Amino acid sequence: CGSAVITYQGQSLDLESPFARLTMVEAIRIERPEWSIDQLGDIAFIKQQLGVLGEDINAPALRHAGLGALQLALFEACAESKLWQPTFIVDYPVEVSPLARASDHDPATTERFELFMTGREIANGFSELNDPEDQAARFHAQAAAKEAGDEEAMFYDADYIRALEYGMPPTGGCGIGIDRLSMLLTDRANIRDVILFPALKREDHP
């Protein structure tokens, strides 16, 4: 019979055992136990460590970033690639989750998770924010970040706010990266091997 423990690129991947569940700060501290929780709540400390790790802290996305965005940048720099076994990262900061509902337990975090395997994001899910006033404030913050140079920030979406004002029931969803999942199932290291129609270079531009 089949097994829920598979081999990917020569390493074992256990899909049978309960998946780990960590916050970003917890995941960072597994890799850097010398960093305290208080230090990981300090913007100046995080920027210093990002610089040590070779990140451009003067880039627009980081120069104007708040604590949540900086924690995400540090997580991506030192912890994400180490998440080989299936791991849910939960309680994402509001700052980096503009469409997700805020947690009832901590308004600075959201009801959002991402699933990681083999050092890659596989899925992203969250409870949808259905409060039009809160969503409008988030969009304004995103628009300000975009104007400051953050290319990944969102625009203000007036049509979406208007739709929310008519009402939306409690809603949630999860997006799964089918290409990355296909890489796991076919033991491929390069995503181009599993994309049905990969982007191609022009023949006259090698």
Secondary structure, 3 states (H helix, E strand, C coil): CCCCEEEECCEEEECCCCCEEEEHHHHHHHHCCCCCCCHHHCHHHHHHHHHHCCCCCCCHHHHCCCHHHHHHHHHHHHCHHHCCCCEEEECCEHHHCCCECECCCCCCEECEEEEEECCEEEEEEEEECCCHHHHHHHHHHHHHHHHCCCCCCCCCCHHHHHHHHHCCCCCEEEEECHHHHHHHHHCCCCHHHCCCCCCCCCCCCC
